Amino acid sequence: MRVFLCCGWLLALGVGAAEVTDDFSAGMAQWEPLLANHWQVRPEEGNPRLVLVKPGAQRPPLRRPTQFALLKGEPWWNVTMDASIRTLRPDSVTGRDVCMIFGYRDDTHFYYAHVCSDSNGQTHNVIVKVAGNQRKAIQREKRPAPRLTSAWQHMRVTHTTDGEIKVFLDDLETPLMTAHDEDYPVGRVGLGAFDDPAMFDDVRITGQRLDDAATTVELVEPLPGAKLADSTPRFAWRGTDSATVEVSATPDFANPQAVAATGHLLSWPTPLAPGTWYWRVGTAGEPRSFTQTAPLDLDRQDPQLVVADATQPAQSFLSVVPAPGETVAGMHVEATVNALDATVATTDTGWTILPPKGWSPGQNHIIVRAVDPAGNAAEYRAVVTRE
């Protein structure tokens, strides 16, 4: 078992369980925002608070929360998120909101819980599934009670691997909203808003993480017997950082397909035909089965870009190009440099990236996010060193 004691932020509760708490006394060290200059940690009423100062802009290919900060580290499952929240919009603004993000895979595949000062059952006061170039309200309640006020409130989201989702606001006994969806059982978590400024404090996240200590290999995703509308499914496991994932059309693995992986996650690189499949990590444990229901030609391939570390003069730009087989047309690309919004210009052959104030001396950390016309998203990281 590993034990972390880091300024009160992070501790392991035992094998298979973890907890993160944050009162923001150490700033945003545990969080990764979409755009750093939209967020602050500042004293409010004598305590440091995480403040979403201004919302962001909508990004193709669909509407979703414009700003959020994701917790750093491995994805979670069987997770409970608690936080004190407060909207910074006045009572006169109809539809002001605060969001929690969970089951996050990438910029176009995740869930969010949207608590709001009004309720319409479709976009306000809802649980939403973002799936490529589509989104859908999935809560059971037709029109949940609009409980968001202008005061500090306690928000809780629980998300279990069997697909059950519950959202609480102040009343922690009776959920405000519930839903059931099994598509994203494992993912990162975060805080944000759809299009409003907000404050957060006293965050507590408990559950299981893929890098929790484990003595044996445990298969996490897909769930046993899952039905996946995805021809390139994602696999997740714990207990080893280096593995070979095997997939077979028969339970005896007579003719398996195998891919070597580092870490705890793997998106299958080539489309699988519809039907029943079996998977395992190496030869450890009993194989699990799942059913792939999507057409073989369904585009679920992540966009592929060539993003590499580089050494740049102070005023030059970084070139990013599509990988062989990809095209520039229809691809949306955005980037941050040292967590600040960078200028991205499209050319005939790719994209150029320039920091808002030129390259800083030493190392500059680049994050490039791409979304293709089918709504598939990918994120790439690089380091640019100024000469």
HELIX and SHEET records of a PDB file:
HELIX    1   1 ALA A   36  HIS A   38  5                                   3    
SHEET    1   A 5 LEU A  10  GLY A  14  0                                        
SHEET    2   A 5 ALA A  17  ASP A  22 -1                                        
SHEET    3   A 5 ALA A 198  ARG A 209 -1                                        
SHEET    4   A 5 ASN A  47  LEU A  52 -1                                        
SHEET    5   A 5 TRP A  39  GLU A  44 -1                                        
SHEET    1   B 7 LEU A  10  GLY A  14  0                                        
SHEET    2   B 7 ALA A  17  ASP A  22 -1                                        
SHEET    3   B 7 ALA A 198  ARG A 209 -1                                        
SHEET    4   B 7 TRP A  76  THR A  87 -1                                        
SHEET    5   B 7 GLN A 153  HIS A 159 -1                                        
SHEET    6   B 7 GLU A 164  LEU A 169 -1                                        
SHEET    7   B 7 MET A 177  HIS A 180 -1                                        
SHEET    1   C 7 TRP A  31  PRO A  33  0                                        
SHEET    2   C 7 GLN A  67  LEU A  71 -1                                        
SHEET    3   C 7 ARG A 188  ALA A 193 -1                                        
SHEET    4   C 7 ASP A  97  ASP A 106 -1                                        
SHEET    5   C 7 HIS A 109  CYS A 116 -1                                        
SHEET    6   C 7 VAL A 126  ALA A 131 -1                                        
SHEET    7   C 7 GLN A 134  ALA A 137 -1                                        
SHEET    1   D 3 GLU A 218  GLU A 221  0                                        
SHEET    2   D 3 ARG A 234  ARG A 238 -1                                        
SHEET    3   D 3 LEU A 265  SER A 267 -1                                        
SHEET    1   E 5 ALA A 226  LEU A 228  0                                        
SHEET    2   E 5 ALA A 284  GLN A 292  1                                        
SHEET    3   E 5 GLY A 275  VAL A 281 -1                                        
SHEET    4   E 5 SER A 242  SER A 248 -1                                        
SHEET    5   E 5 GLN A 257  THR A 262 -1                                        
SHEET    1   F 4 LEU A 305  VAL A 306  0                                        
SHEET    2   F 4 LEU A 318  PRO A 322 -1                                        
SHEET    3   F 4 TRP A 351  LEU A 354 -1                                        
SHEET    4   F 4 THR A 343  THR A 346 -1                                        
SHEET    1   G 5 ALA A 310  GLN A 312  0                                        
SHEET    2   G 5 ALA A 377  ARG A 386  1                                        
SHEET    3   G 5 GLY A 362  VAL A 371 -1                                        
SHEET    4   G 5 HIS A 332  VAL A 337 -1                                        
SHEET    5   G 5 LEU A 340  ASP A 341 -1                                        
END                                                                             
